[in-house]
Amino acid sequence: MKQSAFRKGATGIACFFTCLLFLAVGTLLLILKPSELLKALLSAEMLYSMKLSLLTASISTLAVMFFSIPTAYSLSRFDFSGKSLVRSILGLPMAFPELVLGLSLLLLFGQTPLGSGLEALGLRVPFSKLGIGVAQFFVAFPYAVRVIYSTFEGIDCRYEQVSRSFGYGDFETFRNVTLPMARGGLFASAVITFARCIGAFGAVLILAGGSYMYTEVLPVTLYLNISYGNLEMAITSGVLLMGIAFLAILCFEHFEGEKS
């Protein structure tokens, strides 16, 4: 069957930009010698950055999943006043730059009643390690809600209606029927959330600061070292971030394939 010019053109564009992306990624992977990569990987700064990134991203992911599951479920199943407004506001962080989100969080947790109240309790958010987790949470939360919402929307409500017809309440039905059926989507959401937390940069930089070996997570390590002209450390942190993103995509595709 003869291919149309449009089909050839569309396929050609897809292949061309895929090749460009592959070349860009390949350049990042091949520009350093293995010995240089290993040296940067084992440096005190990189080890600190990796540990802090994994710790904060893990805690933030747990917090995001804990709050995004009931949020997404309520948006999927319940009607309430202002529901469309809630959905619009939750989607805002995905539409504007992280730097704007970071600035907004800095103002919110700064010299305001909320910020002052938290500081009185010994919880200082701006320019602290706690600020890293807060920034990661607000960066990843809207994405998690969107994925989990789609998961709940794909579950037939009749299963829940049958459960309620046997006398089970809303929470029992949610726990025993809906959550088990949504486990694939929840796992995929957790993977995406973790990768999003690890890769959060703009909001983290503004809210928590870019302090050397204090609030220095992997994206901040890349930023600081590219500013200093230390390409070995910058490229190594970039390779680590890319590797985490690649593993997240593999996990997501695996569970998407199982679902279909």
C-alpha positions as MATLAB code, in Angstrom:
seq = 'MKQSAFRKGATGIACFFTCLLFLAVGTLLLILKPSELLKALLSAEMLYSMKLSLLTASISTLAVMFFSIPTAYSLSRFDFSGKSLVRSILGLPMAFPELVLGLSLLLLFGQTPLGSGLEALGLRVPFSKLGIGVAQFFVAFPYAVRVIYSTFEGIDCRYEQVSRSFGYGDFETFRNVTLPMARGGLFASAVITFARCIGAFGAVLILAGGSYMYTEVLPVTLYLNISYGNLEMAITSGVLLMGIAFLAILCFEHFEGEKS';
ca = [
       0.000    0.000    0.000;
       1.422    3.365   -1.057;
       1.946    5.804    1.796;
       0.555    9.305    1.482;
       2.825   12.362    1.585;
       1.192   13.431    4.839;
       1.908   10.085    6.478;
       5.538   10.171    5.344;
       5.929   13.760    6.516;
       4.414   13.133    9.954;
       6.542   10.016   10.442;
       9.636   11.871    9.268;
       9.065   14.702   11.770;
       8.616   12.185   14.605;
      11.802   10.327   13.671;
      13.829   13.532   13.181;
      13.074   14.987   16.588;
      13.452   11.579   18.244;
      16.950   11.381   16.760;
      17.760   14.883   17.999;
      16.627   13.970   21.505;
      18.603   10.722   21.379;
      21.733   12.598   20.295;
      21.292   15.127   23.111;
      20.919   12.346   25.683;
      23.813   10.420   24.163;
      26.058   13.474   24.370;
      25.290   13.797   28.074;
      26.132   10.148   28.655;
      29.310    9.972   26.587;
      31.028   13.291   27.213;
      32.669   12.098   30.452;
      35.109    9.243   30.834;
      33.934    6.446   33.173;
      36.697    7.353   35.640;
      35.587   10.997   35.692;
      31.954    9.980   36.148;
      32.852    7.624   39.002;
      35.011   10.245   40.706;
      32.201   12.804   40.619;
      29.683   10.182   41.701;
      31.689    9.285   44.808;
      32.450   12.864   45.848;
      31.153   14.065   49.204;
      28.922   16.673   47.574;
      27.276   14.200   45.198;
      26.721   11.578   47.901;
      25.141   14.214   50.146;
      22.950   15.440   47.294;
      21.792   11.920   46.401;
      20.954   11.020   50.003;
      19.049   14.266   50.575;
      17.193   13.910   47.264;
      16.135   10.315   47.958;
      15.092   11.115   51.533;
      13.062   14.231   50.755;
      11.513   12.753   47.595;
      10.462    9.590   49.459;
       8.833   11.541   52.291;
       7.190   13.958   49.849;
       5.874   11.065   47.746;
       4.251    9.447   50.785;
       2.657   12.764   51.741;
       1.462   13.425   48.196;
      -0.099    9.974   47.860;
      -1.758   10.239   51.284;
      -3.530   13.481   50.356;
      -3.991   13.023   46.602;
      -5.937    9.757   46.857;
      -8.908   11.192   48.828;
      -8.708   14.416   46.800;
      -8.915   12.578   43.480;
     -11.625   10.253   44.770;
     -13.818   13.125   45.930;
     -13.437   14.850   42.556;
     -14.256   11.636   40.743;
     -17.227   10.433   42.782;
     -18.815   13.312   44.709;
     -20.629   16.471   43.695;
     -20.053   19.480   45.909;
     -20.173   23.251   45.693;
     -17.105   24.726   43.983;
     -15.933   21.419   42.528;
     -14.983   22.933   39.158;
     -13.092   25.720   40.925;
     -11.154   23.175   42.997;
     -10.190   21.263   39.848;
      -9.060   24.471   38.145;
      -6.932   25.607   41.092;
      -5.349   22.172   41.470;
      -4.348   22.296   37.834;
      -2.722   25.724   38.047;
       0.764   24.567   39.156;
       1.016   22.458   35.999;
       0.410   25.520   33.831;
       2.826   28.083   35.237;
       6.598   27.877   35.846;
       7.998   26.296   38.997;
       9.715   29.570   39.837;
       6.312   31.241   40.195;
       5.125   28.417   42.433;
       8.292   28.727   44.523;
       7.821   32.475   44.908;
       4.187   31.975   45.922;
       5.184   29.398   48.535;
       7.965   31.637   49.831;
       5.475   34.469   50.365;
       2.915   32.098   51.920;
       5.336   30.549   54.419;
       7.292   33.752   55.019;
       6.120   36.654   57.179;
       2.461   35.647   57.228;
       0.295   34.301   60.070;
       0.809   30.786   58.674;
       4.572   31.146   58.457;
       4.852   32.820   61.848;
       2.631   30.167   63.436;
       4.723   27.325   62.044;
       7.932   29.031   63.117;
       6.550   29.416   66.643;
       6.128   25.639   66.649;
       9.750   25.223   65.572;
       8.911   24.506   61.925;
      10.770   26.905   59.670;
       9.906   26.334   56.011;
      11.809   28.980   53.980;
      15.478   28.225   53.367;
      15.417   24.927   55.228;
      15.322   21.213   54.481;
      11.641   21.221   55.373;
      11.212   23.730   52.558;
      12.548   21.139   50.109;
       9.774   18.722   51.028;
       7.103   21.413   50.943;
       8.207   22.573   47.491;
       8.357   19.004   46.185;
       4.900   18.304   47.585;
       3.238   21.237   45.842;
       5.069   20.539   42.581;
       4.024   16.878   42.451;
       0.563   17.016   44.063;
      -1.392   18.241   40.999;
       0.184   15.552   38.782;
      -0.669   12.811   41.270;
      -4.264   14.017   41.564;
      -4.616   14.044   37.763;
      -3.316   10.466   37.352;
      -5.307    9.047   40.269;
      -8.443   10.883   39.134;
      -8.153    9.193   35.731;
      -7.687    5.856   37.488;
     -10.847    6.250   39.565;
     -12.776    7.446   36.513;
     -11.858    4.173   34.794;
     -13.449    2.086   37.552;
     -17.123    1.247   37.031;
     -19.242    2.804   39.785;
     -21.522   -0.247   39.763;
     -18.986   -2.221   41.805;
     -19.266    0.386   44.549;
     -23.054    0.409   44.302;
     -23.136   -3.366   44.782;
     -20.915   -3.001   47.852;
     -23.233   -0.373   49.343;
     -26.253   -2.565   48.606;
     -24.756   -5.145   50.972;
     -24.693   -2.555   53.747;
     -21.106   -1.329   53.511;
     -20.476    2.387   54.050;
     -18.556    4.777   51.829;
     -15.211    4.252   53.555;
     -15.530    0.448   53.678;
     -16.439    0.398   49.996;
     -13.535    2.681   49.172;
     -11.076    0.574   51.160;
     -12.252   -2.901   50.129;
     -13.464   -2.348   46.567;
     -12.102    0.814   44.958;
      -8.533    0.851   46.255;
      -7.735   -2.775   45.263;
      -9.075   -2.138   41.763;
      -7.000    1.052   41.482;
      -3.695   -0.389   42.739;
      -2.024   -0.348   39.296;
      -2.854    3.309   38.736;
      -1.860    4.196   42.295;
       1.534    2.565   41.847;
       2.063    4.357   38.534;
       1.090    7.623   40.198;
       3.550    6.998   43.035;
       6.359    6.381   40.538;
       5.562    9.566   38.601;
       5.264   11.515   41.855;
       8.658   10.293   43.061;
      10.312   11.237   39.769;
       8.611   14.631   39.843;
       9.801   15.248   43.402;
      13.365   14.249   42.543;
      13.367   16.563   39.524;
      11.735   19.581   41.197;
      14.074   22.543   40.844;
      12.581   26.028   40.514;
      10.240   25.800   43.507;
      12.912   24.135   45.639;
      15.509   26.764   44.728;
      13.215   29.687   45.611;
      11.639   28.254   48.774;
      14.472   26.203   50.273;
      17.425   28.023   48.712;
      20.460   26.548   47.002;
      22.776   26.228   49.997;
      25.860   24.099   49.400;
      25.516   20.712   51.141;
      22.521   21.887   53.164;
      19.504   22.215   50.870;
      21.427   20.817   47.917;
      19.354   18.217   46.093;
      20.353   16.821   42.691;
      18.819   19.567   40.483;
      20.425   22.203   42.731;
      23.756   20.367   42.436;
      23.485   20.607   38.662;
      22.642   24.310   38.879;
      25.404   25.204   41.335;
      28.115   23.303   39.499;
      27.174   24.609   36.070;
      27.369   28.080   37.632;
      30.854   27.316   38.957;
      31.943   25.823   35.627;
      32.388   22.351   37.150;
      31.053   20.308   34.234;
      31.958   16.915   35.693;
      29.673   17.361   38.707;
      26.935   19.042   36.649;
      26.908   16.287   34.033;
      26.981   13.547   36.687;
      23.961   14.998   38.470;
      22.229   15.294   35.096;
      22.946   11.635   34.325;
      21.505   10.603   37.699;
      18.352   12.653   37.152;
      17.944   11.238   33.673;
      18.413    7.694   34.970;
      15.721    8.167   37.612;
      13.349    9.606   35.013;
      14.062    6.689   32.658;
      13.318    4.122   35.378;
      10.094    5.957   36.232;
       8.977    5.854   32.594;
       9.809    2.140   32.354;
       7.709    1.389   35.448;
       4.848    3.509   34.168;
       4.881    1.883   30.723;
       5.054   -1.569   32.314;
       1.911   -1.022   34.368;
       0.138    0.742   31.514;
       0.875   -2.307   29.347;
      -0.456   -4.660   32.018;
      -3.621   -2.586   32.346;
      -4.329   -2.718   28.610;
];
